[in-house]
Amino acid sequence: GICMEHMGPWILAALVGAAGALGGSLLLEHLSPSPKPPSGVLYASPVSTCSRKVITTLVELGANFTFVPIDLAKKEQKKPEFVAIQPWGKVPVWEEGGGAFRLFESRAILKYLGQDSSLVPSDRRAAAVMEQWISVEYSYFSPAWSPIYWERMLKAKYNPGAEPDEAVCQSKEKELGATMDILEEHLSSSTFMAGDQFTLADIAFMPYLGLFKALKLEHLLESRPAFRAWSERLLSRPSWQYVTAGQVMERAKSL
């Protein structure tokens, strides 16, 4: 390889000039190699929304990873051996180097995995816009969506016979709709959350969008065509098809 530390300035200038003459790509590819896809172990649930964000990111990056499925219904996330690596007993957890490095909290994992990749804009301002919309998902979208998810899907699963509280759902639907109105205005002039580039900001929303039909929220899309088109673009990506088909289980090993 080329050692730039020992390269005289005139040699480096000549190389850069030669690269420009060749179309700017051949030599500079060797001077600035693309980062390798991440490699490690993901402890997660294939149906958890937070886990699905990370799985989608790993697939988008072409990562080499092993999947350790955690059965939330059996409360495997609360077992001592799992709490030892995630003190709150939550999924997902990303691990590298046989446990030398571990990271929990899905948004932190997304940002770690996505750094220096096409999922994070290289332009500082575009990257800041990406961070802004990730924060919007966390601060405004998810808090309105999650109670509906609990009432209409999880409540009866964890409490057999329990009925959803539709008063809660209706209240949260109004809150969610108000946030979607702001997103609709933004997306009417933006292909993705951070502009023309698909980024982590889009991935942050994907698991929630994928459950709109199951949660009887499709009516919220009717008057928001830009939001609906954006949602369709995201959910048609091969990475999301991989997630919903449960293909990640092909990488599974036991805890």
C-alpha atoms as a printed R data frame, in Angstrom:
    type eleno elety resid chain resno       x       y       z
1   ATOM     1    CA   GLY     A     1   0.000   0.000   0.000
2   ATOM     2    CA   ILE     A     2   0.940   3.675  -0.238
3   ATOM     3    CA   CYS     A     3   2.248   5.223   2.984
4   ATOM     4    CA   MET     A     4   1.255   8.887   2.844
5   ATOM     5    CA   GLU     A     5   3.269   9.761   5.978
6   ATOM     6    CA   HIS     A     6   6.532   9.067   4.129
7   ATOM     7    CA   MET     A     7   5.470  10.594   0.825
8   ATOM     8    CA   GLY     A     8   7.060  13.879  -0.202
9   ATOM     9    CA   PRO     A     9   4.586  16.677  -0.979
10  ATOM    10    CA   TRP     A    10   5.649  16.816  -4.633
11  ATOM    11    CA   ILE     A    11   5.023  13.055  -5.026
12  ATOM    12    CA   LEU     A    12   1.581  13.348  -3.423
13  ATOM    13    CA   ALA     A    13   0.747  16.303  -5.669
14  ATOM    14    CA   ALA     A    14   1.829  14.320  -8.711
15  ATOM    15    CA   LEU     A    15  -0.350  11.375  -7.682
16  ATOM    16    CA   VAL     A    16  -3.384  13.580  -7.114
17  ATOM    17    CA   GLY     A    17  -2.765  15.298 -10.435
18  ATOM    18    CA   ALA     A    18  -2.479  11.940 -12.168
19  ATOM    19    CA   ALA     A    19  -5.715  10.796 -10.546
20  ATOM    20    CA   GLY     A    20  -7.427  13.908 -11.858
21  ATOM    21    CA   ALA     A    21  -6.114  13.231 -15.335
22  ATOM    22    CA   LEU     A    22  -7.507   9.699 -15.146
23  ATOM    23    CA   GLY     A    23 -10.944  10.873 -14.129
24  ATOM    24    CA   GLY     A    24 -10.170  11.278 -10.442
25  ATOM    25    CA   SER     A    25 -10.963   7.790  -9.249
26  ATOM    26    CA   LEU     A    26  -8.318   5.129  -9.792
27  ATOM    27    CA   LEU     A    27  -5.497   6.277  -7.522
28  ATOM    28    CA   LEU     A    28  -7.667   8.126  -5.024
29  ATOM    29    CA   GLU     A    29  -9.622   4.946  -4.380
30  ATOM    30    CA   HIS     A    30  -6.420   3.519  -2.910
31  ATOM    31    CA   LEU     A    31  -5.604   6.697  -1.001
32  ATOM    32    CA   SER     A    32  -9.103   6.835   0.591
33  ATOM    33    CA   PRO     A    33 -10.437   3.284   0.825
34  ATOM    34    CA   SER     A    34 -14.105   2.755   1.655
35  ATOM    35    CA   PRO     A    35 -14.749   1.576   5.219
36  ATOM    36    CA   LYS     A    36 -15.287  -2.136   5.666
37  ATOM    37    CA   PRO     A    37 -18.840  -3.229   6.480
38  ATOM    38    CA   PRO     A    38 -19.337  -3.785  10.217
39  ATOM    39    CA   SER     A    39 -18.870  -7.255  11.646
40  ATOM    40    CA   GLY     A    40 -20.217  -8.518  14.959
41  ATOM    41    CA   VAL     A    41 -23.083 -10.088  16.886
42  ATOM    42    CA   LEU     A    42 -26.579  -8.647  17.247
43  ATOM    43    CA   TYR     A    43 -28.707  -9.661  20.235
44  ATOM    44    CA   ALA     A    44 -32.242  -8.730  19.262
45  ATOM    45    CA   SER     A    45 -35.814  -9.760  18.538
46  ATOM    46    CA   PRO     A    46 -36.833 -10.147  14.891
47  ATOM    47    CA   VAL     A    47 -40.205  -8.517  15.671
48  ATOM    48    CA   SER     A    48 -39.040  -5.674  17.943
49  ATOM    49    CA   THR     A    49 -39.275  -2.240  16.312
50  ATOM    50    CA   CYS     A    50 -35.959  -1.085  17.766
51  ATOM    51    CA   SER     A    51 -34.284  -4.332  16.715
52  ATOM    52    CA   ARG     A    52 -35.651  -3.952  13.197
53  ATOM    53    CA   LYS     A    53 -33.984  -0.558  12.812
54  ATOM    54    CA   VAL     A    54 -30.610  -2.136  13.484
55  ATOM    55    CA   ILE     A    55 -31.242  -5.200  11.302
56  ATOM    56    CA   THR     A    56 -32.259  -2.916   8.423
57  ATOM    57    CA   THR     A    57 -29.087  -0.870   8.865
58  ATOM    58    CA   LEU     A    58 -26.875  -3.960   8.903
59  ATOM    59    CA   VAL     A    59 -28.482  -5.282   5.719
60  ATOM    60    CA   GLU     A    60 -28.165  -1.898   3.987
61  ATOM    61    CA   LEU     A    61 -24.450  -1.899   4.853
62  ATOM    62    CA   GLY     A    62 -23.847  -5.472   3.716
63  ATOM    63    CA   ALA     A    63 -22.599  -6.309   7.205
64  ATOM    64    CA   ASN     A    64 -21.257  -9.666   8.317
65  ATOM    65    CA   PHE     A    65 -23.087 -10.435  11.542
66  ATOM    66    CA   THR     A    66 -24.396 -13.252  13.695
67  ATOM    67    CA   PHE     A    67 -27.913 -12.955  15.081
68  ATOM    68    CA   VAL     A    68 -28.781 -14.062  18.616
69  ATOM    69    CA   PRO     A    69 -32.598 -14.062  18.851
70  ATOM    70    CA   ILE     A    70 -34.063 -12.926  22.155
71  ATOM    71    CA   ASP     A    71 -37.627 -14.136  22.772
72  ATOM    72    CA   LEU     A    72 -39.404 -11.233  24.442
73  ATOM    73    CA   ALA     A    73 -42.582 -13.242  25.109
74  ATOM    74    CA   LYS     A    74 -40.512 -15.698  27.152
75  ATOM    75    CA   LYS     A    75 -38.787 -12.747  28.857
76  ATOM    76    CA   GLU     A    76 -35.361 -13.946  27.762
77  ATOM    77    CA   GLN     A    77 -34.273 -10.296  27.877
78  ATOM    78    CA   LYS     A    78 -34.680 -10.414  31.664
79  ATOM    79    CA   LYS     A    79 -32.487 -13.469  32.200
80  ATOM    80    CA   PRO     A    80 -29.319 -12.808  34.237
81  ATOM    81    CA   GLU     A    81 -27.018 -13.673  31.329
82  ATOM    82    CA   PHE     A    82 -28.683 -11.026  29.157
83  ATOM    83    CA   VAL     A    83 -29.017  -8.394  31.882
84  ATOM    84    CA   ALA     A    84 -25.266  -8.817  32.316
85  ATOM    85    CA   ILE     A    85 -24.797  -7.205  28.884
86  ATOM    86    CA   GLN     A    86 -27.831  -4.858  28.955
87  ATOM    87    CA   PRO     A    87 -28.631  -3.744  32.513
88  ATOM    88    CA   TRP     A    88 -32.197  -2.665  31.661
89  ATOM    89    CA   GLY     A    89 -32.987  -5.983  29.983
90  ATOM    90    CA   LYS     A    90 -33.870  -4.440  26.611
91  ATOM    91    CA   VAL     A    91 -33.028  -5.262  23.002
92  ATOM    92    CA   PRO     A    92 -31.034  -4.711  20.848
93  ATOM    93    CA   VAL     A    93 -27.364  -5.051  21.807
94  ATOM    94    CA   TRP     A    94 -24.465  -4.931  19.328
95  ATOM    95    CA   GLU     A    95 -21.239  -6.760  20.182
96  ATOM    96    CA   GLU     A    96 -17.792  -6.900  18.596
97  ATOM    97    CA   GLY     A    97 -14.562  -8.701  19.388
98  ATOM    98    CA   GLY     A    98 -16.132 -11.466  21.439
99  ATOM    99    CA   GLY     A    99 -17.533  -8.976  23.937
100 ATOM   100    CA   ALA     A   100 -14.607  -6.534  23.935
101 ATOM   101    CA   PHE     A   101 -17.034  -3.861  22.718
102 ATOM   102    CA   ARG     A   102 -20.773  -3.718  23.373
103 ATOM   103    CA   LEU     A   103 -23.330  -1.051  22.593
104 ATOM   104    CA   PHE     A   104 -27.017  -0.814  23.464
105 ATOM   105    CA   GLU     A   105 -29.825   1.635  22.572
106 ATOM   106    CA   SER     A   106 -30.924   1.310  18.954
107 ATOM   107    CA   ARG     A   107 -30.255   4.887  17.845
108 ATOM   108    CA   ALA     A   108 -26.734   4.784  19.279
109 ATOM   109    CA   ILE     A   109 -26.119   1.500  17.448
110 ATOM   110    CA   LEU     A   110 -27.449   2.971  14.187
111 ATOM   111    CA   LYS     A   111 -25.099   5.938  14.393
112 ATOM   112    CA   TYR     A   112 -22.117   3.759  15.272
113 ATOM   113    CA   LEU     A   113 -22.747   1.319  12.427
114 ATOM   114    CA   GLY     A   114 -23.548   4.021   9.902
115 ATOM   115    CA   GLN     A   115 -20.578   6.311  10.465
116 ATOM   116    CA   ASP     A   116 -18.451   6.892   7.348
117 ATOM   117    CA   SER     A   117 -21.035   5.072   5.207
118 ATOM   118    CA   SER     A   118 -23.536   6.179   2.576
119 ATOM   119    CA   LEU     A   119 -26.220   6.129   5.289
120 ATOM   120    CA   VAL     A   120 -24.742   9.297   6.815
121 ATOM   121    CA   PRO     A   121 -24.257  12.390   4.615
122 ATOM   122    CA   SER     A   122 -20.657  13.527   4.267
123 ATOM   123    CA   ASP     A   123 -21.770  17.166   4.231
124 ATOM   124    CA   ARG     A   124 -21.930  18.550   7.786
125 ATOM   125    CA   ARG     A   125 -25.181  20.406   7.294
126 ATOM   126    CA   ALA     A   126 -26.900  17.447   5.657
127 ATOM   127    CA   ALA     A   127 -25.666  15.234   8.501
128 ATOM   128    CA   ALA     A   128 -27.104  17.707  11.011
129 ATOM   129    CA   VAL     A   129 -30.450  17.623   9.198
130 ATOM   130    CA   MET     A   130 -30.354  13.822   9.430
131 ATOM   131    CA   GLU     A   131 -29.771  14.087  13.192
132 ATOM   132    CA   GLN     A   132 -32.641  16.558  13.463
133 ATOM   133    CA   TRP     A   133 -35.148  14.125  11.935
134 ATOM   134    CA   ILE     A   134 -33.874  11.218  14.035
135 ATOM   135    CA   SER     A   135 -34.611  13.430  17.032
136 ATOM   136    CA   VAL     A   136 -38.089  14.190  15.656
137 ATOM   137    CA   GLU     A   137 -38.780  10.455  15.434
138 ATOM   138    CA   TYR     A   138 -37.668   9.980  19.039
139 ATOM   139    CA   SER     A   139 -39.299  13.090  20.514
140 ATOM   140    CA   TYR     A   140 -42.581  13.453  18.615
141 ATOM   141    CA   PHE     A   141 -43.408  10.547  16.292
142 ATOM   142    CA   SER     A   142 -42.664   7.530  18.498
143 ATOM   143    CA   PRO     A   143 -44.326   8.917  21.664
144 ATOM   144    CA   ALA     A   144 -47.588   9.263  19.719
145 ATOM   145    CA   TRP     A   145 -47.268   5.957  17.829
146 ATOM   146    CA   SER     A   146 -46.110   3.688  20.663
147 ATOM   147    CA   PRO     A   147 -49.246   3.865  22.881
148 ATOM   148    CA   ILE     A   148 -51.350   2.864  19.853
149 ATOM   149    CA   TYR     A   149 -48.990  -0.054  19.239
150 ATOM   150    CA   TRP     A   150 -49.429  -1.131  22.846
151 ATOM   151    CA   GLU     A   151 -53.213  -0.793  22.892
152 ATOM   152    CA   ARG     A   152 -53.997  -2.382  19.524
153 ATOM   153    CA   MET     A   153 -51.306  -5.043  19.274
154 ATOM   154    CA   LEU     A   154 -49.284  -5.791  22.403
155 ATOM   155    CA   LYS     A   155 -51.848  -5.364  25.182
156 ATOM   156    CA   ALA     A   156 -53.867  -8.494  24.389
157 ATOM   157    CA   LYS     A   157 -50.683 -10.443  23.672
158 ATOM   158    CA   TYR     A   158 -49.291  -9.839  27.139
159 ATOM   159    CA   ASN     A   159 -52.689  -9.651  28.877
160 ATOM   160    CA   PRO     A   160 -54.991 -12.233  27.229
161 ATOM   161    CA   GLY     A   161 -58.536 -10.956  26.950
162 ATOM   162    CA   ALA     A   162 -57.603  -7.301  27.475
163 ATOM   163    CA   GLU     A   163 -59.330  -4.831  25.160
164 ATOM   164    CA   PRO     A   164 -57.620  -1.801  23.613
165 ATOM   165    CA   ASP     A   165 -58.472   1.552  25.140
166 ATOM   166    CA   GLU     A   166 -59.774   3.320  22.046
167 ATOM   167    CA   ALA     A   167 -59.972   6.658  23.846
168 ATOM   168    CA   VAL     A   168 -56.198   6.513  24.262
169 ATOM   169    CA   CYS     A   169 -55.792   5.466  20.625
170 ATOM   170    CA   GLN     A   170 -57.966   8.300  19.312
171 ATOM   171    CA   SER     A   171 -56.080  10.862  21.373
172 ATOM   172    CA   LYS     A   172 -52.719   9.560  20.186
173 ATOM   173    CA   GLU     A   173 -53.926   9.387  16.576
174 ATOM   174    CA   LYS     A   174 -54.595  13.139  16.702
175 ATOM   175    CA   GLU     A   175 -51.132  13.710  18.137
176 ATOM   176    CA   LEU     A   176 -49.570  11.460  15.502
177 ATOM   177    CA   GLY     A   177 -51.517  13.182  12.731
178 ATOM   178    CA   ALA     A   178 -50.256  16.594  13.824
179 ATOM   179    CA   THR     A   179 -46.660  15.362  13.612
180 ATOM   180    CA   MET     A   180 -47.360  13.735  10.252
181 ATOM   181    CA   ASP     A   181 -48.648  17.082   8.949
182 ATOM   182    CA   ILE     A   182 -45.242  18.609   9.635
183 ATOM   183    CA   LEU     A   183 -43.513  15.646   7.987
184 ATOM   184    CA   GLU     A   184 -45.884  15.928   5.019
185 ATOM   185    CA   GLU     A   185 -44.836  19.527   4.435
186 ATOM   186    CA   HIS     A   186 -41.156  18.587   4.662
187 ATOM   187    CA   LEU     A   187 -41.465  15.535   2.399
188 ATOM   188    CA   SER     A   188 -43.394  17.445  -0.251
189 ATOM   189    CA   SER     A   189 -40.029  18.893  -1.305
190 ATOM   190    CA   SER     A   190 -37.656  16.156  -0.109
191 ATOM   191    CA   THR     A   191 -37.312  12.597  -1.436
192 ATOM   192    CA   PHE     A   192 -35.975  11.333   1.880
193 ATOM   193    CA   MET     A   193 -35.707  12.850   5.350
194 ATOM   194    CA   ALA     A   194 -32.280  14.395   4.775
195 ATOM   195    CA   GLY     A   195 -32.762  15.284   1.096
196 ATOM   196    CA   ASP     A   196 -32.119  13.088  -1.935
197 ATOM   197    CA   GLN     A   197 -30.034  10.586   0.042
198 ATOM   198    CA   PHE     A   198 -31.495   7.627   1.967
199 ATOM   199    CA   THR     A   199 -30.039   7.860   5.480
200 ATOM   200    CA   LEU     A   200 -30.332   6.637   9.050
201 ATOM   201    CA   ALA     A   201 -33.103   9.207   9.540
202 ATOM   202    CA   ASP     A   202 -35.324   7.211   7.186
203 ATOM   203    CA   ILE     A   203 -34.411   3.895   8.806
204 ATOM   204    CA   ALA     A   204 -35.407   5.336  12.190
205 ATOM   205    CA   PHE     A   205 -39.035   5.552  10.995
206 ATOM   206    CA   MET     A   206 -39.308   2.320   8.996
207 ATOM   207    CA   PRO     A   207 -40.492  -0.141  11.696
208 ATOM   208    CA   TYR     A   208 -43.342   2.198  12.638
209 ATOM   209    CA   LEU     A   209 -44.414   2.757   9.046
210 ATOM   210    CA   GLY     A   210 -44.414  -0.988   8.463
211 ATOM   211    CA   LEU     A   211 -47.136  -1.461  11.090
212 ATOM   212    CA   PHE     A   212 -49.560   1.258   9.976
213 ATOM   213    CA   LYS     A   213 -51.938  -1.263   8.394
214 ATOM   214    CA   ALA     A   214 -51.890  -3.654  11.359
215 ATOM   215    CA   LEU     A   215 -52.593  -0.758  13.733
216 ATOM   216    CA   LYS     A   216 -55.476   0.593  11.610
217 ATOM   217    CA   LEU     A   217 -53.605   3.808  10.881
218 ATOM   218    CA   GLU     A   218 -53.763   3.736   7.089
219 ATOM   219    CA   HIS     A   219 -56.484   6.401   7.078
220 ATOM   220    CA   LEU     A   220 -53.836   8.855   8.305
221 ATOM   221    CA   LEU     A   221 -52.066   8.454   4.950
222 ATOM   222    CA   GLU     A   222 -55.054   9.425   2.799
223 ATOM   223    CA   SER     A   223 -54.628  13.185   3.108
224 ATOM   224    CA   ARG     A   224 -50.835  13.077   3.201
225 ATOM   225    CA   PRO     A   225 -49.632  11.962  -0.262
226 ATOM   226    CA   ALA     A   226 -45.976  12.958   0.170
227 ATOM   227    CA   PHE     A   227 -45.738  11.063   3.454
228 ATOM   228    CA   ARG     A   228 -47.466   8.051   1.881
229 ATOM   229    CA   ALA     A   229 -45.118   8.046  -1.142
230 ATOM   230    CA   TRP     A   230 -42.080   8.308   1.149
231 ATOM   231    CA   SER     A   231 -43.375   5.420   3.255
232 ATOM   232    CA   GLU     A   232 -43.879   3.286   0.146
233 ATOM   233    CA   ARG     A   233 -40.343   4.059  -1.051
234 ATOM   234    CA   LEU     A   234 -38.889   2.933   2.260
235 ATOM   235    CA   LEU     A   235 -40.972  -0.199   2.700
236 ATOM   236    CA   SER     A   236 -40.179  -1.394  -0.834
237 ATOM   237    CA   ARG     A   237 -36.433  -1.499  -0.146
238 ATOM   238    CA   PRO     A   238 -34.827  -4.986  -0.206
239 ATOM   239    CA   SER     A   239 -33.485  -4.451   3.315
240 ATOM   240    CA   TRP     A   240 -37.021  -4.083   4.668
241 ATOM   241    CA   GLN     A   241 -38.221  -7.107   2.705
242 ATOM   242    CA   TYR     A   242 -35.399  -9.042   4.381
243 ATOM   243    CA   VAL     A   243 -36.612  -7.880   7.793
244 ATOM   244    CA   THR     A   244 -40.291  -8.650   7.290
245 ATOM   245    CA   ALA     A   245 -39.554 -12.064   5.761
246 ATOM   246    CA   GLY     A   246 -37.667 -13.021   8.918
247 ATOM   247    CA   GLN     A   247 -34.549 -13.874   6.912
248 ATOM   248    CA   VAL     A   248 -32.356 -12.720   9.784
249 ATOM   249    CA   MET     A   249 -33.130 -16.037  11.508
250 ATOM   250    CA   GLU     A   250 -30.861 -17.691   8.942
251 ATOM   251    CA   ARG     A   251 -28.002 -16.098  10.892
252 ATOM   252    CA   ALA     A   252 -29.290 -17.239  14.281
253 ATOM   253    CA   LYS     A   253 -27.364 -18.875  17.072
254 ATOM   254    CA   SER     A   254 -28.507 -19.441  20.655
255 ATOM   255    CA   LEU     A   255 -27.675 -17.132  23.558
